[in-house]
Amino acid sequence: MDFTLSDEQKMVQKTVRDFVNKELKPLEQEVLKNEREGKPGITREKVKELQAKAKEIGFWGINTPEEYGGANLGPMMAALIAMEMGRTFVPFNFGGSADNILYDCNEEQKKKYLLPVINGEKKSCFAITEPGAGSDARSIKMPAVKDGDHWVLNGEKVFITGGNEADFAMVFAVTDKEKGANGGVTCFLVDRDMGWHSEYIHTMGEWGPATLVFENVRVPEENILGEIGEGFKLGMKWIGQGRYMIPASGIGAAERLLQMAIDYSKTRETFGKPIAERQAIQWMIADSAVDIEAAKWIVLRAAWMAEKGLDARHQSSMAKLNGAIMANEVVDRVLQIHGGMGYTKELPIERWYRELRLTRIFEGTDEIQRRTIARNLLKGHVKVGELL
């Protein structure tokens, strides 16, 4: 049992941290200014420019197979990279990647959808959530009705990440309501110019999901992803591709925030002494450090299991639950340590406070993770004390 990072992992970690410090952190004030003026924090052109710089140092298609020009670094490396990227709120991702289920495209679909996404020529979005079906994805009702060699879609998808910018959507619709989720849901590749439109959803954070509206949108038969009726399996494959990546990013944010609290506590004085000397502050700093460390190793174990080809679903649920709660508790403590200044928009703490709150909701709420963890234990799928 060796917890030491390999030389390669250390090198990647340092390279990404340097990239964040050099290229992304200097943009933070500009991002805050733009967002507070109602503009995108960073333009699509700037993202492409940064992605090109990252590509020059080898960060392109982190988990994309080599045959598609990617680095295929694996789950462990991806988790470490996510931790480093979480140290800034600048909305940036390394290029050269695609949704995992797009690799299920046939050869013609790969040319039209997969490769353009990897090359940054097109943007995709995953559309399964509906107004009445969030955590319970099996309850989706949006119908797809066969009409000749087309399928006709009517309905709405909500809270779709990237839906406002997407060129096409991976839409999950009911093709046989008698069969339900198992055999009755199909995934369609639906171009925006086929007729659907998106509506921006305003949230308490800077994240802007979309409502996708479909009114008699006709989708040709050849745009079915995978097999008719097998869409729910694809949906679960997308959702389960790496729940541990969300808390991995939260760990990076929490570490950055904790360092801000440590630095501030040494300079802010009350009654003639730095607040760093106050036990109440020391305990908040100590508790935060312990919580971050615990979350980090739960996340890295989930990534390790995925890398070894083991079933990481249970561990990933624990990582998501624990990591999301940890990040929210840490940012709350850090804001408290900063007092009134933490509550102002002069510092980015309040932004992180709003943004990290989302981690307890999307990609499986706290309640869903607890349900999954408890079910696995109660049904004996996982044994108490079992360590693989």
C-alpha positions as CSV (number, residue, x, y, z in Angstrom):
1,M,0.0,0.0,0.0
2,D,2.0,2.9,-1.3
3,F,0.5,6.4,-1.2
4,T,3.4,8.0,-3.0
5,L,2.8,9.7,-6.3
6,S,4.9,8.4,-9.2
7,D,7.4,10.7,-10.8
8,E,5.1,11.0,-13.8
9,Q,2.1,12.0,-11.6
10,K,4.3,14.5,-9.8
11,M,5.4,16.0,-13.1
12,V,1.9,16.3,-14.4
13,Q,0.6,17.7,-11.1
14,K,3.4,20.4,-11.1
15,T,2.9,21.2,-14.8
16,V,-0.9,21.7,-14.4
17,R,-0.4,23.8,-11.2
18,D,2.1,26.0,-13.0
19,F,-0.4,26.4,-15.9
20,V,-3.1,27.4,-13.5
21,N,-0.8,29.9,-11.7
22,K,0.6,31.4,-14.9
23,E,-2.3,31.3,-17.3
24,L,-5.5,31.1,-15.4
25,K,-5.2,32.9,-12.0
26,P,-4.2,36.2,-13.7
27,L,-7.6,36.2,-15.4
28,E,-9.6,35.9,-12.2
29,Q,-10.3,39.6,-11.7
30,E,-11.3,40.0,-15.3
31,V,-13.6,37.0,-15.0
32,L,-15.2,38.4,-11.9
33,K,-15.7,41.8,-13.6
34,N,-17.3,40.2,-16.7
35,E,-19.6,38.0,-14.7
36,R,-20.8,40.9,-12.5
37,E,-21.6,42.8,-15.7
38,G,-23.7,39.9,-17.0
39,K,-21.1,38.8,-19.5
40,P,-19.4,35.4,-20.0
41,G,-16.5,35.2,-17.6
42,I,-14.2,34.2,-20.4
43,T,-14.8,34.2,-24.2
44,R,-14.9,31.1,-26.4
45,E,-12.0,32.6,-28.3
46,K,-9.9,33.0,-25.1
47,V,-10.7,29.4,-24.1
48,K,-9.4,28.2,-27.5
49,E,-6.3,30.3,-27.1
50,L,-5.6,28.8,-23.7
51,Q,-6.4,25.3,-25.0
52,A,-3.8,25.8,-27.7
53,K,-1.2,26.7,-25.1
54,A,-2.0,23.7,-23.1
55,K,-1.8,21.5,-26.1
56,E,1.8,22.7,-26.7
57,I,2.8,21.2,-23.3
58,G,0.9,17.9,-23.9
59,F,-2.5,18.6,-22.3
60,W,-4.9,17.6,-25.0
61,G,-7.5,14.8,-24.7
62,I,-6.5,13.8,-21.2
63,N,-8.6,10.7,-21.3
64,T,-9.1,10.5,-25.0
65,P,-7.7,7.3,-26.6
66,E,-4.5,7.6,-28.5
67,E,-6.1,6.6,-31.8
68,Y,-8.0,9.9,-31.6
69,G,-5.0,12.0,-30.8
70,G,-5.5,12.0,-27.0
71,A,-3.1,11.3,-24.1
72,N,-5.3,8.7,-22.4
73,L,-3.8,9.4,-19.0
74,G,-6.3,7.4,-17.0
75,P,-8.6,8.0,-14.0
76,M,-5.9,8.6,-11.4
77,M,-4.2,11.3,-13.4
78,A,-7.5,12.8,-14.4
79,A,-8.4,13.1,-10.7
80,L,-5.1,14.8,-9.8
81,I,-5.5,17.2,-12.7
82,A,-9.1,18.0,-11.6
83,M,-7.7,18.9,-8.1
84,E,-5.2,21.3,-9.6
85,M,-7.8,22.9,-12.0
86,G,-10.2,23.3,-9.0
87,R,-7.7,25.9,-7.5
88,T,-9.2,28.6,-9.8
89,F,-12.7,29.5,-10.7
90,V,-11.8,30.6,-14.3
91,P,-14.1,28.5,-16.5
92,F,-11.6,26.5,-18.5
93,N,-11.2,22.9,-19.5
94,F,-8.4,21.2,-21.5
95,G,-9.5,20.5,-25.0
96,G,-9.5,17.3,-27.1
97,S,-12.1,15.4,-25.2
98,A,-15.6,14.1,-25.9
99,D,-18.5,12.6,-23.9
100,N,-17.7,9.0,-23.2
101,I,-20.9,7.7,-24.9
102,L,-20.0,9.4,-28.2
103,Y,-17.5,6.5,-28.6
104,D,-20.5,4.3,-29.1
105,C,-21.2,6.2,-32.4
106,N,-21.1,4.2,-35.6
107,E,-18.4,5.1,-38.2
108,E,-20.5,7.7,-40.0
109,Q,-21.6,9.3,-36.7
110,K,-18.0,9.4,-35.5
111,K,-17.1,11.5,-38.5
112,K,-20.1,13.9,-37.9
113,Y,-20.1,14.1,-34.1
114,L,-17.3,12.5,-32.2
115,L,-14.3,13.8,-34.2
116,P,-15.6,17.4,-34.5
117,V,-16.1,17.5,-30.7
118,I,-12.6,16.2,-30.0
119,N,-11.2,18.7,-32.4
120,G,-13.1,21.6,-30.8
121,E,-15.2,22.2,-33.9
122,K,-18.5,21.3,-32.2
123,K,-20.0,21.3,-28.8
124,S,-22.3,18.6,-27.4
125,C,-24.6,18.4,-24.4
126,F,-26.2,15.5,-22.4
127,A,-30.0,15.9,-22.2
128,I,-31.8,13.4,-20.0
129,T,-33.2,15.6,-17.1
130,E,-36.8,16.7,-17.4
131,P,-39.1,19.0,-15.2
132,G,-40.4,15.9,-13.5
133,A,-37.4,13.6,-13.7
134,G,-34.1,14.7,-12.1
135,S,-32.5,12.2,-9.8
136,D,-35.1,9.6,-10.9
137,A,-34.0,9.4,-14.5
138,R,-36.2,6.4,-15.0
139,S,-39.2,8.7,-14.9
140,I,-38.4,10.6,-18.1
141,K,-41.6,10.9,-20.3
142,M,-40.5,12.9,-23.3
143,P,-41.8,10.9,-26.3
144,A,-40.1,10.0,-29.6
145,V,-42.7,8.9,-32.1
146,K,-41.8,7.0,-35.3
147,D,-42.9,8.6,-38.5
148,G,-41.5,6.9,-41.6
149,D,-37.7,7.0,-41.5
150,H,-37.7,9.8,-38.8
151,W,-38.5,10.1,-35.1
152,V,-40.5,13.1,-33.9
153,L,-39.5,14.6,-30.5
154,N,-41.7,16.8,-28.4
155,G,-41.1,18.1,-24.9
156,E,-38.5,19.8,-22.7
157,K,-35.2,18.9,-21.1
158,V,-34.0,21.1,-18.2
159,F,-30.8,22.0,-16.3
160,I,-28.7,20.9,-19.2
161,T,-25.1,21.8,-18.8
162,G,-23.7,23.5,-21.9
163,G,-27.1,23.5,-23.5
164,N,-26.9,27.1,-24.5
165,E,-23.7,26.7,-26.4
166,A,-24.2,23.2,-27.8
167,D,-24.3,22.5,-31.5
168,F,-26.1,19.1,-30.9
169,A,-27.6,17.3,-28.0
170,M,-27.6,13.7,-26.9
171,V,-31.3,13.4,-26.2
172,F,-32.9,10.6,-24.3
173,A,-36.6,10.0,-25.2
174,V,-39.2,7.3,-24.6
175,T,-39.6,5.1,-27.8
176,D,-41.7,2.4,-26.0
177,K,-43.5,3.5,-22.8
178,E,-44.7,0.0,-22.1
179,K,-41.1,-1.2,-21.6
180,G,-40.1,1.8,-19.5
181,A,-36.4,2.5,-18.9
182,N,-35.3,-1.0,-19.6
183,G,-35.8,-1.3,-23.3
184,G,-38.0,1.6,-23.9
185,V,-35.6,4.6,-23.9
186,T,-33.5,5.6,-26.9
187,C,-30.7,8.1,-27.3
188,F,-30.8,10.5,-30.3
189,L,-28.1,12.8,-31.7
190,V,-30.1,15.9,-32.4
191,D,-28.5,18.9,-34.2
192,R,-29.6,22.3,-33.1
193,D,-30.6,23.1,-36.7
194,M,-33.1,20.3,-36.7
195,G,-35.3,22.7,-34.8
196,W,-34.8,22.6,-31.0
197,H,-33.9,25.8,-29.1
198,S,-32.4,26.6,-25.7
199,E,-33.5,29.0,-23.0
200,Y,-31.0,30.3,-20.3
201,I,-31.8,29.3,-16.7
202,H,-30.7,31.9,-14.2
203,T,-29.2,30.4,-11.1
204,M,-27.5,31.7,-7.8
205,G,-24.2,30.8,-9.3
206,E,-22.3,31.8,-12.5
207,W,-23.2,28.4,-14.0
208,G,-25.9,28.9,-16.7
209,P,-27.7,25.7,-17.6
210,A,-30.4,25.5,-20.2
211,T,-33.9,24.4,-20.9
212,L,-34.0,22.6,-24.3
213,V,-37.4,22.9,-26.1
214,F,-38.4,20.4,-28.7
215,E,-41.5,21.0,-30.8
216,N,-42.1,18.4,-33.6
217,V,-38.3,18.1,-34.1
218,R,-37.7,15.4,-36.7
219,V,-34.7,13.3,-36.2
220,P,-33.6,10.8,-39.0
221,E,-33.2,7.1,-38.1
222,E,-29.5,7.2,-38.7
223,N,-29.1,9.6,-35.7
224,I,-29.9,7.0,-33.2
225,L,-26.9,6.5,-30.9
226,G,-26.4,2.8,-30.1
227,E,-29.5,0.6,-30.4
228,I,-33.2,1.4,-30.1
229,G,-34.4,0.9,-26.6
230,E,-30.8,0.8,-25.1
231,G,-30.6,4.5,-24.3
232,F,-31.0,4.2,-20.6
233,K,-27.8,2.0,-20.4
234,L,-26.0,4.8,-22.3
235,G,-27.3,7.4,-20.0
236,M,-26.1,5.5,-16.9
237,K,-22.8,5.0,-18.6
238,W,-22.5,8.8,-19.0
239,I,-23.6,9.6,-15.5
240,G,-21.3,7.0,-13.9
241,Q,-18.2,7.9,-15.9
242,G,-16.5,9.5,-13.0
243,R,-18.5,10.9,-10.1
244,Y,-15.3,11.2,-8.2
245,M,-14.2,14.0,-10.6
246,I,-16.7,16.5,-9.1
247,P,-15.3,16.2,-5.5
248,A,-11.8,16.1,-7.0
249,S,-12.3,19.7,-8.3
250,G,-13.9,20.6,-5.0
251,I,-10.7,19.5,-3.2
252,G,-8.7,21.9,-5.2
253,A,-11.0,24.8,-4.5
254,A,-11.0,23.9,-0.8
255,E,-7.2,23.9,-0.6
256,R,-7.0,27.3,-2.3
257,L,-9.7,28.7,0.1
258,L,-8.0,27.2,3.1
259,Q,-4.7,28.9,2.2
260,M,-6.5,32.2,1.8
261,A,-7.9,31.8,5.3
262,I,-4.5,30.9,6.7
263,D,-2.9,34.0,5.1
264,Y,-5.7,36.3,6.2
265,S,-5.7,35.0,9.8
266,K,-2.0,36.0,10.1
267,T,-2.7,39.6,9.2
268,R,-6.1,40.4,10.5
269,E,-5.9,41.5,14.2
270,T,-8.5,41.7,16.9
271,F,-7.8,43.1,20.4
272,G,-4.1,43.5,19.6
273,K,-3.4,40.0,18.3
274,P,-3.7,38.2,14.9
275,I,-6.8,36.1,14.7
276,A,-4.5,33.2,13.9
277,E,-3.8,33.1,17.6
278,R,-7.5,32.7,18.5
279,Q,-8.5,29.1,19.3
280,A,-11.8,29.5,17.4
281,I,-10.0,30.3,14.2
282,Q,-7.3,27.6,14.8
283,W,-10.0,24.9,15.1
284,M,-11.7,26.0,11.9
285,I,-8.4,25.8,10.1
286,A,-7.6,22.4,11.6
287,D,-11.0,20.9,10.9
288,S,-10.8,22.1,7.3
289,A,-7.3,20.6,6.8
290,V,-8.5,17.2,8.2
291,D,-11.7,17.2,6.1
292,I,-9.8,18.0,2.9
293,E,-7.2,15.3,3.6
294,A,-10.0,12.7,4.2
295,A,-11.9,13.6,1.1
296,K,-8.8,13.5,-1.0
297,W,-8.0,9.9,-0.2
298,I,-11.6,8.8,-0.7
299,V,-11.5,10.4,-4.1
300,L,-8.1,9.0,-5.1
301,R,-9.2,5.5,-4.0
302,A,-12.2,5.7,-6.3
303,A,-10.0,6.8,-9.1
304,W,-7.5,4.0,-8.3
305,M,-10.3,1.4,-8.4
306,A,-11.5,2.8,-11.8
307,E,-7.9,2.6,-13.1
308,K,-7.6,-1.0,-12.0
309,G,-10.9,-1.9,-13.8
310,L,-12.7,-2.6,-10.5
311,D,-16.3,-1.6,-9.8
312,A,-15.8,1.9,-8.4
313,R,-19.5,2.9,-8.2
314,H,-19.9,2.5,-4.5
315,Q,-16.6,4.3,-3.7
316,S,-17.5,7.1,-6.2
317,S,-20.8,7.7,-4.4
318,M,-19.0,8.0,-1.1
319,A,-16.4,10.3,-2.7
320,K,-19.2,12.5,-4.2
321,L,-21.2,12.7,-1.0
322,N,-18.2,13.3,1.3
323,G,-16.4,15.6,-1.1
324,A,-19.4,17.8,-1.8
325,I,-20.2,18.3,1.9
326,M,-16.5,18.9,2.7
327,A,-16.1,21.7,0.1
328,N,-19.3,23.4,1.3
329,E,-18.2,23.3,5.0
330,V,-14.7,24.6,4.1
331,V,-15.9,27.5,2.1
332,D,-18.3,28.4,4.9
333,R,-15.5,28.4,7.5
334,V,-13.3,30.4,5.2
335,L,-16.0,33.0,4.7
336,Q,-16.5,33.1,8.5
337,I,-12.8,33.6,9.1
338,H,-12.8,36.6,6.7
339,G,-15.9,38.0,8.4
340,G,-17.5,40.9,6.6
341,M,-14.9,41.0,3.9
342,G,-15.7,37.4,3.0
343,Y,-19.3,38.3,2.4
344,T,-18.4,41.1,0.0
345,K,-17.9,40.8,-3.7
346,E,-14.4,42.3,-3.4
347,L,-13.1,38.8,-2.7
348,P,-14.0,35.7,-4.7
349,I,-15.1,33.7,-1.6
350,E,-18.7,34.5,-2.0
351,R,-18.5,33.3,-5.6
352,W,-17.0,30.0,-4.5
353,Y,-19.7,29.8,-1.8
354,R,-22.4,29.9,-4.5
355,E,-20.6,27.7,-7.0
356,L,-19.7,24.9,-4.6
357,R,-23.3,24.7,-3.3
358,L,-24.1,23.1,-6.6
359,T,-21.8,20.1,-6.0
360,R,-24.4,18.8,-3.5
361,I,-27.1,18.8,-6.1
362,F,-25.9,17.9,-9.6
363,E,-24.7,14.5,-10.9
364,G,-26.6,12.9,-8.0
365,T,-27.8,14.8,-4.9
366,D,-26.5,14.1,-1.4
367,E,-29.7,12.2,-0.8
368,I,-29.3,10.0,-3.9
369,Q,-25.7,9.2,-2.9
370,R,-26.9,8.2,0.6
371,R,-29.6,6.1,-0.9
372,T,-27.1,4.3,-3.1
373,I,-24.6,3.7,-0.4
374,A,-27.2,2.4,2.1
375,R,-28.8,0.2,-0.6
376,N,-25.4,-1.4,-1.5
377,L,-24.7,-2.1,2.2
378,L,-28.2,-3.4,3.1
379,K,-28.4,-5.7,0.1
380,G,-24.9,-7.0,0.6
381,H,-23.4,-5.7,-2.6
382,V,-20.7,-4.2,-0.4
383,K,-19.5,-5.6,2.9
384,V,-18.7,-3.4,5.9
385,G,-15.0,-3.2,6.4
386,E,-14.2,-4.7,3.0
387,L,-11.1,-3.3,1.4
388,L,-10.1,-4.2,-2.1
